[in-house]
């Protein structure tokens, strides 16, 4: 049982448990009995929302302990002390719970004022806010080092990489080098369309050669230039808003009371689970297409493979996976498949699967930190691992 496979089983168990609990609560209607059903503001709303959040935290706590402390230390002894884990976990939980409560109040306010259309508009607005300030939310959620957010164009390694990507034909974008404790932190692309920045994990500066770093940055520049990142965002927003509206139409669900909103969130959890099974295929397809484009622009295929291999070792170190397991559970292709399957196709929607999870913070998604890649790892709750 490798570290990667143990994390996969933890993710399957965690997601499966939450789906079963959600199904039971949804079909039994228990939240309508335990939580306030009044449709005007009162102190009961606050108590009801806090009770729902505490319930979610209590369900996730054992999974977080296994994924953030026990499994990492079993695989790589002395990876993290219990005190450091508890401190980081507590900080992440407080920030996420606070954002969930604020989102709940805004959805209720818009739902009581304009009905389901208003609530859906609130979900969309909150999602756009989260994407616009993803970097800042990540900083609040995780105890990232002070180097977080430093403009890094003057960093020699980054400056050299940007020079190489310019020669390959990509327009430069702001690059931010982010310090981190979790070796699985991959960075990514943050910001709204037109004002994107590329986040580079600090560990990659030492682990990657200049050519490999250039390839990694070029891939993200291509995700932006090709519009694949924008299409991934559009898919994430569409998936979340449609799922929220459908969930709100389920029996007992709604957007005008805490009890109804809890039922809506339970239904949305089942919708999110459907996304976990279907959206990874689009993410992998975009990864392969971007690989091909970067190679066609002049990057070395061997440098691309070595960069992917190095970054995989920093994460779960699983270069080869069974086809069925990758098809269902992994939006980021395995190292071996990146060498074999890179194809000259159109990149449909880059990072769509995991960006959808982050956007679902807008309506209190219960699965956002239960998947195998980030359970128990607050540094990866906001910026989930990407290619």
C-alpha positions, -999 to +999 in steps of 0.1 A: +000+000+000+018+031-013+013+066+001-006+076-031-029+045-029-036+050+008-046+086+001-068+074-027-086+050-004-090+077+022-105+100-004-129+073-016-139+065+020-143+102+029-163+112-002-183+080+000-192+086+037-203+122+030-224+111+000-241+084+021-247+108+050-260+135+026-284+110+010-297+098+043-303+134+056-318+145+023-343+116+021-352+116+058-357+154+059-340+155+092-324+190+087-360+204+084-367+190+119-335+202+135-328+235+119-348+267+118-376+269+091-386+305+096-382+328+066-375+360+084-343+370+102-338+359+138-311+347+162-321+312+154-306+316+119-271+322+134-274+292+157-287+270+130-259+279+106-232+274+132-247+240+141-246+229+105-210+241+101-199+223+134-215+191+121-195+193+088-163+200+108-169+170+131-175+147+101-143+159+084-121+159+115-111+122+115-105+123+077-083+154+081-063+138+109-056+107+087-049+127+055-029+156+071-010+138+099-011+101+101-006+090+065+021+116+056+041+106+087+037+069+081+050+073+045+076+100+053+085+099+090+087+133+108+070+151+079+049+172+103+045+174+140+011+170+156+013+206+169+020+220+135-008+199+119-033+210+145-023+247+142-026+247+104-058+226+105-075+249+130-066+280+110-079+265+078-111+253+094-118+287+110-113+306+077-134+282+056-162+281+082-162+319+083-165+321+045-192+294+045-213+313+071-209+346+052-219+328+019-249+313+037-262+347+050-258+363+015-276+334-002-304+336+024-307+373+020-309+372-017-332+342-016-356+359+008-355+390-014-356+377-049-362+340-046-342+312-062-330+336-090-315+359-064-299+331-045-283+317-077-270+352-085-255+353-050-237+320-056-223+332-089-212+365-073-195+347-044-178+323-068-164+352-089-152+369-057-134+337-047-117+333-080-107+370-080-091+367-046-080+330-047-044+339-038-055+360-008-079+333+004-051+307+002-030+330+023-057+333+049-064+296+049-029+282+053+001+292+073+022+300+042+056+316+047+062+353+044+076+349+009+040+344-002+029+368-029+064+383-036+066+395-072+093+373-086+102+387-121+135+397-105+142+362-093+171+350-115+156+316-121+122+330-129+136+358-151+156+333-171+125+311-175+104+340-186+131+349-212+129+314-226+091+313-227+093+347-246+116+332-272+092+303-275+065+328-283+045+334-251+036+368-238+049+373-202+025+373-172+031+383-136+049+354-118+045+349-080+069+326-061+051+311-031+068+296-001+050+265+013+054+237+038+034+210+019+055+194-008+023+188-028+017+225-034+018+230-072+007+267-075-013+273-107-030+303-123-050+328-102-071+358-110-100+367-132-096+365-170-074+393-184-056+398-151-041+364-144-010+357-125+010+325-124+019+310-090+051+290-089+059+269-058+092+279-042+104+243-041+104+241-078+131+267-082+156+243-065+142+211-079+138+220-116+165+229-141+161+262-159+147+244-190+122+224-169+111+256-150+105+273-184+084+244-195+062+245-164+056+282-168+051+279-205+023+253-199+004+277-177+010+306-202-005+283-229-035+275-207-042+312-205-034+321-241-054+292-256-085+302-235-085+268-219-082+282-184-111+306-191-132+277-204-124+257-173-136+287-152-168+290-172-175+253-168-168+255-131-193+285-126-219+268-149-216+235-131-219+250-096-248+274-104-268+248-123-262+222-096-273+247-069-305+256-087-314+219-093-307+210-057-328+239-045-358+224-064-356+191-045-384+183-021-379+202+012-350+222-002-350+260-009-332+292-002-354+311+023-347+293+056-317+276+072-334+242+071-342+246+034-307+258+026-292+228+044-313+205+023-301+224-008-265+219+002-271+182+007-285+179-028-257+199-041-232+175-025-247+147-047-243+169-078-207+176-068-201+139-065-213+135-101-188+161-111-160+142-094-168+112-117-171+131-150-151+163-150-116+148-146-117+135-182-118+171-195-090+182-172-067+153-185-076+161-221-066+197-217-033+187-200-024+164-229-032+191-255-012+218-237+018+194-234+017+189-272+015+226-279+044+234-256+065+208-274+055+221-308+065+256-298+101+244-292+103+229-257+121+197-253+099+167-248+125+152-224+125+184-203+087+183-201+088+147-190+115+153-164+097+183-150+065+163-147+084+135-131+101+158-105+068+175-095+051+141-092+078+130-067+071+161-046+034+152-045+022+116-041+050+099-061+027+077-083+042+078-118+020+049-131-017+042-124-042+016-136-063+030-164-097+028-146-084+044-115-069+074-134-101+077-155-123+081-124-102+097-097-073+117-113-078+149-133-040+153-135-025+126-158+001+102-145+038+107-155+038+077-178+007+088-196+021+123-201+049+107-221+027+083-241-006+101-247+003+138-255-019+145-285-023+174-309-058+182-299-077+213-288-074+220-250-110+221-239-111+231-202-079+232-182-081+224-145-119+222-147-125+194-122-106+209-093-115+245-100-151+234-098-144+221-063-129+255-053-158+275-068-183+253-049-170+271-017-196+296-029-225+273-018-208+255+011-197+224-009-192+195+015-167+177-007-143+206-014-117+192+010-126+155+012-109+144-020-077+124-019-054+152-031-062+177-003-079+160+026-062+172+058-039+195+038-050+232+043-024+245+019-042+226-009-078+234+001-079+266-020-053+259-046-058+223-054-030+204-072-028+210-109-006+200-138 
